[in-house]
Amino acid sequence: MQSGTNIRIEPINTQTVWLCYPVKPEIHAPFGVVLISAPWPLYNRPSVQIGALKSCLTSCFPDISIYTHHAYLQVAESIGYLVYQAISERTWLAEAVYAALLFPEKKTAADRLFQRYASKKTVLKKINFFKLVEDIRTITEKILSGISFQEFHLAGISVCLCQLSASLYFARCIKRQAPKIQVVLGGSSLSGLCGTPLFRFFPEIDFLVHGEGELPLTHIVEHLIQNKERHQPVPPIKGVFQREMFQSTEDVTFDQIPNLRSLSSPDYDDYFALLKALPPENRFFPTLPVEASRGCWWHRKTISPRSRRQGCAFCNLNLQWRGYRCKDPGQAAKEVDHLTRKHRVLSVAFTDNIIPPKLSESLFEELAAHGKDYHFFCELRADTPKDLLERMQRAGVKEVQIGIEALSTPLLNRLNKGTCALQNLEIMKHCEKLGMISISNLILYFPGSDAADVAETLRLLDFAKPFRPLRTVSFWLGRGSPVWEDPASFGIHGAYNHPDYQRLFPKAMAKELPWMVQAYRGDRTHQKRLWRPVKESVKKWKKEYERLYEGSEKDPILSFSDGGEFLIIRQRRPGASPLNHRLEGRSREIYLYCDSVRSIQEILIQFKGLSKEKVARFLELMVGKRLMANEGSRYLSLAISERFRC
């Protein structure tokens, strides 16, 4: 029986038992493909990328052998889950480790970079980087020596967030072990990097997939099977760069599945076989990744022939796709049912950038009808309606990441979010009411932000205190994002590869390749000074929130009990007794009516006979007591019902 609680989290132990693949893969078919996911994805999830690719290849080529290797799980178990998780949360921490193995002459510079970011994480402060690198080398060699790459014809490596240097190191080691094997890399982290320069720096790579992987990989396998004995050159393949051909990004176009309805469920069997082979005390119940869509619904919706700004201004997450595609709600629901039944777990994470309302309504109704105690995570827009949130909660949505990003509507407009600050407060309130854990961000230092943005953010932070605190994240410039495409509109005078790449890679490589993380000349120093009060205010908010919920206290910070003709609002405060407020008659009715954002005009229409002056005085009184929030002439009640809180 698997243990769901005993997960080893101690730092690196020299007595670690190195794990190889539980059953060494043997090729019995005439052609073999091995798909690998290197560190540093989330260790408690199978890779949806290689799981989906295996499923696709299996359906197209039922007679070939296909194995997936979630190598990151073995690394996580070996160095300790807590250490692994801390490293995987920051790009520069993750990339530094394998960069030191790829380029030993960069080890000292990589150490300095690692220590700069590790100093901010308690679990990493005492880590010796050089020992960590050697331990990772040993682990990786053990993993790869457990796979007979000579028996395979093609090795595919998925390269997503924090996986670039690790994947390049894996490719080098695989080619050294089996010089005749063909190596193909693909994934979101290669967006923009595909092309001749990467082949020049890494001759171990034979193919680079540009964009989505299913169709290009299928065509590569098809050709290699047909020409296995003749060793003929591979002809040009749509969506694929080849080492033997000189190709520009204009020469290689995307080749993606037009309709996701043709996809079958991802194959996670090899991940669970590996998990089962771990010592009992290191096993856990993983989370299953499920994709209901690809691309970004909001990005597609905002496309305009006259506008260069598509989607959120800071986002470059969808460069590997063209357009937006989604599965039928019934198909996605059946996939969740199938995977949870097969693997006997109930935690599911939707990998979609955002789940659009049209899909969500039917999807979560069907999931609720399964009658299972699911634990879902998904990403949402801030304008997700309250009734849809309630439907999601009934289906089992427990954690969400909301695209909040800012608490200033002018700043949200520059971010091209299509929402307002009061909508952000509203969805934070509804999540608090429904018991959904919101893991959402507040972006600091966005170029072009001004004192008015900061002042409005500080004002609304005061109203957000009853709700789960936001996480502050620093703006970073992503290659391919709308800001990068149109820097002058955001006060950016020049963009260039981030200098930290030179600390990890040879100078020519760091300079010539079009890296995803960019640096820029602009108002960065000014922005850091400007947003300092916001950063401090969020820290204080977090401490107060934790203090109010410490111990056995579970009551909402701001709640109401409805007496039918009157309303009692309870307002808990840190270090002081709660305040109680009573609203009667029309005051009660107006407060309940403003459970969602309402304009004063809507309130006057709803409550005919009340003068605008009288309503305005009541609303301002509520705002002054922090029982309601306002943005201009629009208002939102902040207390949540004790009766319906989950």
Sequence and secondary structure as in RCSB ss.txt:
>XXXX:A:sequence
MQSGTNIRIEPINTQTVWLCYPVKPEIHAPFGVVLISAPWPLYNRPSVQIGALKSCLTSCFPDISIYTHHAYLQV
AESIGYLVYQAISERTWLAEAVYAALLFPEKKTAADRLFQRYASKKTVLKKINFFKLVEDIRTITEKILSGISFQ
EFHLAGISVCLCQLSASLYFARCIKRQAPKIQVVLGGSSLSGLCGTPLFRFFPEIDFLVHGEGELPLTHIVEHLI
QNKERHQPVPPIKGVFQREMFQSTEDVTFDQIPNLRSLSSPDYDDYFALLKALPPENRFFPTLPVEASRGCWWHR
KTISPRSRRQGCAFCNLNLQWRGYRCKDPGQAAKEVDHLTRKHRVLSVAFTDNIIPPKLSESLFEELAAHGKDYH
FFCELRADTPKDLLERMQRAGVKEVQIGIEALSTPLLNRLNKGTCALQNLEIMKHCEKLGMISISNLILYFPGSD
AADVAETLRLLDFAKPFRPLRTVSFWLGRGSPVWEDPASFGIHGAYNHPDYQRLFPKAMAKELPWMVQAYRGDRT
HQKRLWRPVKESVKKWKKEYERLYEGSEKDPILSFSDGGEFLIIRQRRPGASPLNHRLEGRSREIYLYCDSVRSI
QEILIQFKGLSKEKVARFLELMVGKRLMANEGSRYLSLAISERFRC
>XXXX:A:secstr
   SS        TT      SS     SS EEEEEE S S TTS  HHHHHHHHHHHHH TTSEEEEEEHHHHH
HHHH HHHHHHHHTSHHHHHHHHHHHH GGGHHHHHHHHHHHHTTSGGGTT  HHHHHHHHHHHHHHHHHTS GG
G SEEEEE  TT HHHHHHHHHHHHHH TTSEEEEESGGGTTT SHHHHHH TT  EEE S SHHHHHHHHHHHH
HTTTT       TTEEETTS   TTT      S GGG      HHHHHHHHTS GGG     EEE SEES HHHH
HT BTTBS  S TT  TTTT  S EE  HHHHHHHHHHHHHHHT  EEEE  S   HHHHHHHHHHHHHTT   E
EEEEE TT  HHHHHHHHHHTEEEEEE  B S HHHHHHTT S  HHHHHHHHHHHHHHT EE  EEEE  TT  
HHHHHHHHHHHHHHTTS   EEEE  EETTSHHHHSGGGGT  EEEE THHHHHS HHHHHHS  SEEEEESSHH
HHHHHHHHHHHHHHHHHHHHHHHTSTT  S SEEEEE SSEEEEEEEETTEEEEEEEEETHHHHHHHHTTS EEH
HHHHHHSTT  HHHHHHHHHHHHHTTSEEEETTEEEE  EETTT  
